[in-house]
Amino acid sequence: MLRLTSCDHVLTILLILLSLYLFDAQKSRFLFHDMSAEVVDSNPYSRLMALQRMGIVQNYERIREFSVAIVGIGGVGSVAAEMLTRCGLGRLLLYDYDKVELANMNRLFFRPEQVGMTKTDAAVQTLSDINPDVVLESYTLNITTVQGFETFMSSLKNKTFCPSKEGSGVDLVLSCVDNYEARMVVNQACNELNQTWMESGVSEDAVSGHIQLLIPGETACFACAPPLVVASGVDERTLKREGVCAASLPTTMGVVAGLLVQNTLKFLLKFGHVSPYLGYSSLKDFFPTMAMKPNPHCSNAACLERQKDYILAKPARDAVAKAKMEAEASAAAAADVPLHVDNEWNISVVDDNELDSTCGSSSGALPEGLTHELPSADEFPKPPASRATDTTIDDLDDLRRQLDALNAD
Amino acid sequence: MLRLTSCDHVLTILLILLSLYLFDAQKSRFLFHDMSAEVVDSNPYSRLMALQRMGIVQNYERIREFSVAIVGIGGVGSVAAEMLTRCGLGRLLLYDYDKVELANMNRLFFRPEQVGMTKTDAAVQTLSDINPDVVLESYTLNITTVQGFETFMSSLKNKTFCPSKEGSGVDLVLSCVDNYEARMVVNQACNELNQTWMESGVSEDAVSGHIQLLIPGETACFACAPPLVVASGVDERTLKREGVCAASLPTTMGVVAGLLVQNTLKFLLKFGHVSPYLGYSSLKDFFPTMAMKPNPHCSNAACLERQKDYILAKPARDAVAKAKMEAEASAAAAADVPLHVDNEWNISVVDDNELDSTCGSSSGALPEGLTHELPSADEFPKPPASRATDTTIDDLDDLRRQLDALNAD
């Protein structure tokens, strides 16, 4: 029945081709191969590049060189993936074996029309639409199986994206899984590869969560301080109650994903303080922090190896730190600027006269219409000068003579 | 050229109609008119209703009765709207006058194919796809104009959705705007309507933010403690530097939106502690909190009115609180349960013997395989009984006689 010779059909096909072309042209508008800092509404990177102008990040464009692996594309992992995609990360590796269900719709990211797709396929669909500049690699597998673990390990080792990179092929692994077994597998892989990673989690009652930074050998690994119940050898699966489903909220998961990716950005782009552990207890808005040293009796053999490496590398680390400090000091001396311009209290050596003139000018620096509510300390009436301070002391001999006279009284 | 009599055309039209029907059937699968608590993957509300089973929320389904207005559908407002939509809120009112730009793509929510649409239209498109159960009302207007303010006020007053509701037509207003002028307009509207609202903001350098709860008359309003520069009458616009665009990050905005909607859920569904103010300083992961009383010399006349109302209503509030306490006490007495089971430190009057038996049973409650590392306090050797405590004092007369004897020594 579909005779392509009909003139009307040719027209229909032409119309379809035209719409496909227009759709593709529309999409290609969003392909940016370099990160422009230009302040125009058509530049998707302008508000990120502004972090440089604001003095927060030294070189934002470096984000294009980094690879981040996200294990578990659920309520936290999917949002973390979207945030990194919108930040313009170089390469994102995604791991999950689950399918999108309607029961996931109470968390951000997945849409009802994606129900039935694998989470990895649905994520790649959404993320590549948002930012085609990010290199996406997805792995539909369960890392707790033998085959899955092998593929996981070899994908982390692959250095094709940035062959000059030291260590593994990724800069950071984010664990966004929902069970202890999978966390222990990520821990094993990262200990074996000497790979820095961040762990995240949300409680079963949906109202608290945490993120944690794990650097093999330097901080506690996930097996260094296992939960009490797990340490006692009780099978995690027996803890789950029959027919009880865990609660979840888009808020708690969104906050945990945000804290996780913020810590990731601070770690990769070297700004602010990277938190070793940050908790979020939403009922009281309490955010505990702490740091954990590795356990010298850790049950994980690879962790013990990394601890040994870390201790052996101490002299080399100290030498690097010393050289860096000396280089900074000599650079500062050469440039004749204060030694520690970036110290927390902005302390620097300033000439007394210069200080006076700076203080003096500060009242003049108030915006138009502003006045000081209270007089400045300089304007308080000076206490009447006492006899002792009134006396001009020229040198040490004078002082000694006066002291002798007082003693003679 | 398009002759509908052609058999091929009829087929084409039939195919189009069939696809439209299938698409619509697909969409209608996600329409749920009651919140089922059934634990199946096809129930989008199962993980929310689990909050009840977990004892966090008493009646989650009440969320269907609430109306929330979001002013400003940018980096914070759009994510807040998505979170509330996925939580199954009853009704959402959206206000913005801006259009989606490519420069917004570094924040969550809007997609590149929505560039050029108004933010309100794009938001309604995305949100109604995610959850068609939520009643969406969008207003493409600038609330700082006379006409915009009038429409804003009348939309807040409209009680069609829940005619029995006290006060205005909405339960909460969320301010997610990016400038002081718009915040002052929301403040004015909420003071006039005696409307509780929450304010949110993210710093120009993208690395910190805050949320704040404002209850007219009870807490400080936005004009009670204005920033110094604004208080001095300097025009906000003169503070913006030419050609400088503010930085933004999906992380900071996602965290602020999450904290804002979490506080909203706690406020509406009455669980946990609703924070009066919560800051987020991401460089050091510092989260300051505070509370602010209203300023009796506030420049906003409506605020002063609300403060007067609040003071006048004190006897009534006290009476309600007293009646509630008495009802609880008598209910507790009738049920023979501790008076304050929900107090912060779980203090309750417990019989001494009962306490002993509870403490004793706690060691038996440890999971299999666990032992106490240290002995319990009860097992420490008791100090030898002293002479004074050994003496049995029967009544007050005995005590007096002993005291007299000591004084006579």
HADDOCK unambig.tbl for C-alpha pairs under 7 A between the chains (distance, minus, plus):
assign (segid A and resid 2 and name CA) (segid B and resid 8 and name CA) 6.83 0.50 0.50
assign (segid A and resid 39 and name CA) (segid B and resid 245 and name CA) 6.53 0.50 0.50
assign (segid A and resid 41 and name CA) (segid B and resid 101 and name CA) 5.71 0.50 0.50
assign (segid A and resid 41 and name CA) (segid B and resid 102 and name CA) 6.01 0.50 0.50
assign (segid A and resid 41 and name CA) (segid B and resid 103 and name CA) 4.88 0.50 0.50
assign (segid A and resid 42 and name CA) (segid B and resid 101 and name CA) 6.42 0.50 0.50
assign (segid A and resid 42 and name CA) (segid B and resid 102 and name CA) 4.87 0.50 0.50
assign (segid A and resid 42 and name CA) (segid B and resid 103 and name CA) 5.71 0.50 0.50
assign (segid A and resid 43 and name CA) (segid B and resid 102 and name CA) 5.91 0.50 0.50
assign (segid A and resid 43 and name CA) (segid B and resid 103 and name CA) 5.19 0.50 0.50
assign (segid A and resid 44 and name CA) (segid B and resid 102 and name CA) 4.94 0.50 0.50
assign (segid A and resid 44 and name CA) (segid B and resid 103 and name CA) 4.18 0.50 0.50
assign (segid A and resid 44 and name CA) (segid B and resid 104 and name CA) 6.60 0.50 0.50
assign (segid A and resid 44 and name CA) (segid B and resid 105 and name CA) 5.54 0.50 0.50
assign (segid A and resid 44 and name CA) (segid B and resid 106 and name CA) 6.36 0.50 0.50
assign (segid A and resid 45 and name CA) (segid B and resid 103 and name CA) 6.65 0.50 0.50
assign (segid A and resid 45 and name CA) (segid B and resid 106 and name CA) 6.82 0.50 0.50
assign (segid A and resid 46 and name CA) (segid B and resid 103 and name CA) 6.39 0.50 0.50
assign (segid A and resid 47 and name CA) (segid B and resid 103 and name CA) 6.87 0.50 0.50
assign (segid A and resid 47 and name CA) (segid B and resid 245 and name CA) 6.95 0.50 0.50
assign (segid A and resid 47 and name CA) (segid B and resid 246 and name CA) 6.46 0.50 0.50
assign (segid A and resid 47 and name CA) (segid B and resid 247 and name CA) 4.49 0.50 0.50
assign (segid A and resid 47 and name CA) (segid B and resid 248 and name CA) 5.34 0.50 0.50
assign (segid A and resid 48 and name CA) (segid B and resid 247 and name CA) 5.91 0.50 0.50
assign (segid A and resid 48 and name CA) (segid B and resid 248 and name CA) 6.22 0.50 0.50
assign (segid A and resid 48 and name CA) (segid B and resid 249 and name CA) 6.81 0.50 0.50
assign (segid A and resid 50 and name CA) (segid B and resid 245 and name CA) 6.68 0.50 0.50
assign (segid A and resid 50 and name CA) (segid B and resid 246 and name CA) 6.52 0.50 0.50
assign (segid A and resid 50 and name CA) (segid B and resid 247 and name CA) 4.77 0.50 0.50
assign (segid A and resid 51 and name CA) (segid B and resid 205 and name CA) 6.54 0.50 0.50
assign (segid A and resid 51 and name CA) (segid B and resid 247 and name CA) 5.43 0.50 0.50
assign (segid A and resid 54 and name CA) (segid B and resid 205 and name CA) 5.91 0.50 0.50
assign (segid A and resid 83 and name CA) (segid B and resid 108 and name CA) 6.92 0.50 0.50
assign (segid A and resid 83 and name CA) (segid B and resid 250 and name CA) 5.71 0.50 0.50
assign (segid A and resid 83 and name CA) (segid B and resid 251 and name CA) 6.56 0.50 0.50
assign (segid A and resid 86 and name CA) (segid B and resid 105 and name CA) 6.36 0.50 0.50
assign (segid A and resid 86 and name CA) (segid B and resid 106 and name CA) 4.66 0.50 0.50
assign (segid A and resid 86 and name CA) (segid B and resid 107 and name CA) 6.53 0.50 0.50
assign (segid A and resid 87 and name CA) (segid B and resid 106 and name CA) 5.81 0.50 0.50
assign (segid A and resid 101 and name CA) (segid B and resid 41 and name CA) 5.71 0.50 0.50
assign (segid A and resid 101 and name CA) (segid B and resid 42 and name CA) 6.42 0.50 0.50
assign (segid A and resid 102 and name CA) (segid B and resid 41 and name CA) 6.03 0.50 0.50
assign (segid A and resid 102 and name CA) (segid B and resid 42 and name CA) 4.90 0.50 0.50
assign (segid A and resid 102 and name CA) (segid B and resid 43 and name CA) 5.93 0.50 0.50
assign (segid A and resid 102 and name CA) (segid B and resid 44 and name CA) 4.95 0.50 0.50
assign (segid A and resid 103 and name CA) (segid B and resid 41 and name CA) 4.89 0.50 0.50
assign (segid A and resid 103 and name CA) (segid B and resid 42 and name CA) 5.72 0.50 0.50
assign (segid A and resid 103 and name CA) (segid B and resid 43 and name CA) 5.19 0.50 0.50
assign (segid A and resid 103 and name CA) (segid B and resid 44 and name CA) 4.18 0.50 0.50
assign (segid A and resid 103 and name CA) (segid B and resid 45 and name CA) 6.65 0.50 0.50
assign (segid A and resid 103 and name CA) (segid B and resid 46 and name CA) 6.42 0.50 0.50
assign (segid A and resid 103 and name CA) (segid B and resid 47 and name CA) 6.89 0.50 0.50
assign (segid A and resid 104 and name CA) (segid B and resid 44 and name CA) 6.61 0.50 0.50
assign (segid A and resid 105 and name CA) (segid B and resid 44 and name CA) 5.56 0.50 0.50
assign (segid A and resid 105 and name CA) (segid B and resid 86 and name CA) 6.36 0.50 0.50
assign (segid A and resid 106 and name CA) (segid B and resid 44 and name CA) 6.38 0.50 0.50
assign (segid A and resid 106 and name CA) (segid B and resid 45 and name CA) 6.83 0.50 0.50
assign (segid A and resid 106 and name CA) (segid B and resid 86 and name CA) 4.64 0.50 0.50
assign (segid A and resid 106 and name CA) (segid B and resid 87 and name CA) 5.81 0.50 0.50
assign (segid A and resid 107 and name CA) (segid B and resid 86 and name CA) 6.50 0.50 0.50
assign (segid A and resid 108 and name CA) (segid B and resid 83 and name CA) 6.93 0.50 0.50
assign (segid A and resid 111 and name CA) (segid B and resid 130 and name CA) 5.90 0.50 0.50
assign (segid A and resid 112 and name CA) (segid B and resid 130 and name CA) 6.13 0.50 0.50
assign (segid A and resid 130 and name CA) (segid B and resid 111 and name CA) 5.92 0.50 0.50
assign (segid A and resid 130 and name CA) (segid B and resid 112 and name CA) 6.15 0.50 0.50
assign (segid A and resid 205 and name CA) (segid B and resid 51 and name CA) 6.53 0.50 0.50
assign (segid A and resid 205 and name CA) (segid B and resid 54 and name CA) 5.90 0.50 0.50
assign (segid A and resid 232 and name CA) (segid B and resid 369 and name CA) 5.40 0.50 0.50
assign (segid A and resid 232 and name CA) (segid B and resid 370 and name CA) 5.81 0.50 0.50
assign (segid A and resid 245 and name CA) (segid B and resid 39 and name CA) 6.53 0.50 0.50
assign (segid A and resid 245 and name CA) (segid B and resid 47 and name CA) 6.94 0.50 0.50
assign (segid A and resid 245 and name CA) (segid B and resid 50 and name CA) 6.66 0.50 0.50
assign (segid A and resid 246 and name CA) (segid B and resid 47 and name CA) 6.45 0.50 0.50
assign (segid A and resid 246 and name CA) (segid B and resid 50 and name CA) 6.50 0.50 0.50
assign (segid A and resid 247 and name CA) (segid B and resid 47 and name CA) 4.48 0.50 0.50
assign (segid A and resid 247 and name CA) (segid B and resid 48 and name CA) 5.90 0.50 0.50
assign (segid A and resid 247 and name CA) (segid B and resid 50 and name CA) 4.76 0.50 0.50
assign (segid A and resid 247 and name CA) (segid B and resid 51 and name CA) 5.43 0.50 0.50
assign (segid A and resid 248 and name CA) (segid B and resid 47 and name CA) 5.34 0.50 0.50
assign (segid A and resid 248 and name CA) (segid B and resid 48 and name CA) 6.22 0.50 0.50
assign (segid A and resid 249 and name CA) (segid B and resid 48 and name CA) 6.81 0.50 0.50
assign (segid A and resid 250 and name CA) (segid B and resid 83 and name CA) 5.72 0.50 0.50
assign (segid A and resid 251 and name CA) (segid B and resid 83 and name CA) 6.55 0.50 0.50
assign (segid A and resid 251 and name CA) (segid B and resid 258 and name CA) 4.43 0.50 0.50
assign (segid A and resid 251 and name CA) (segid B and resid 259 and name CA) 6.95 0.50 0.50
assign (segid A and resid 251 and name CA) (segid B and resid 261 and name CA) 6.41 0.50 0.50
assign (segid A and resid 251 and name CA) (segid B and resid 262 and name CA) 5.72 0.50 0.50
assign (segid A and resid 252 and name CA) (segid B and resid 258 and name CA) 6.63 0.50 0.50
assign (segid A and resid 254 and name CA) (segid B and resid 254 and name CA) 6.33 0.50 0.50
assign (segid A and resid 254 and name CA) (segid B and resid 255 and name CA) 6.56 0.50 0.50
assign (segid A and resid 254 and name CA) (segid B and resid 258 and name CA) 5.79 0.50 0.50
assign (segid A and resid 255 and name CA) (segid B and resid 254 and name CA) 6.55 0.50 0.50
assign (segid A and resid 255 and name CA) (segid B and resid 255 and name CA) 4.53 0.50 0.50
assign (segid A and resid 255 and name CA) (segid B and resid 258 and name CA) 5.26 0.50 0.50
assign (segid A and resid 255 and name CA) (segid B and resid 259 and name CA) 6.93 0.50 0.50
assign (segid A and resid 258 and name CA) (segid B and resid 251 and name CA) 4.42 0.50 0.50
assign (segid A and resid 258 and name CA) (segid B and resid 252 and name CA) 6.63 0.50 0.50
assign (segid A and resid 258 and name CA) (segid B and resid 254 and name CA) 5.79 0.50 0.50
assign (segid A and resid 258 and name CA) (segid B and resid 255 and name CA) 5.26 0.50 0.50
assign (segid A and resid 259 and name CA) (segid B and resid 251 and name CA) 6.93 0.50 0.50
assign (segid A and resid 259 and name CA) (segid B and resid 255 and name CA) 6.93 0.50 0.50
assign (segid A and resid 261 and name CA) (segid B and resid 251 and name CA) 6.40 0.50 0.50
assign (segid A and resid 262 and name CA) (segid B and resid 251 and name CA) 5.71 0.50 0.50
assign (segid A and resid 272 and name CA) (segid B and resid 283 and name CA) 4.28 0.50 0.50
assign (segid A and resid 272 and name CA) (segid B and resid 284 and name CA) 6.35 0.50 0.50
assign (segid A and resid 273 and name CA) (segid B and resid 283 and name CA) 5.65 0.50 0.50
assign (segid A and resid 273 and name CA) (segid B and resid 284 and name CA) 5.33 0.50 0.50
assign (segid A and resid 283 and name CA) (segid B and resid 272 and name CA) 4.29 0.50 0.50
assign (segid A and resid 283 and name CA) (segid B and resid 273 and name CA) 5.65 0.50 0.50
assign (segid A and resid 284 and name CA) (segid B and resid 272 and name CA) 6.36 0.50 0.50
assign (segid A and resid 284 and name CA) (segid B and resid 273 and name CA) 5.33 0.50 0.50
assign (segid A and resid 369 and name CA) (segid B and resid 232 and name CA) 5.74 0.50 0.50
assign (segid A and resid 369 and name CA) (segid B and resid 233 and name CA) 6.71 0.50 0.50
assign (segid A and resid 369 and name CA) (segid B and resid 234 and name CA) 6.82 0.50 0.50
assign (segid A and resid 370 and name CA) (segid B and resid 232 and name CA) 5.49 0.50 0.50
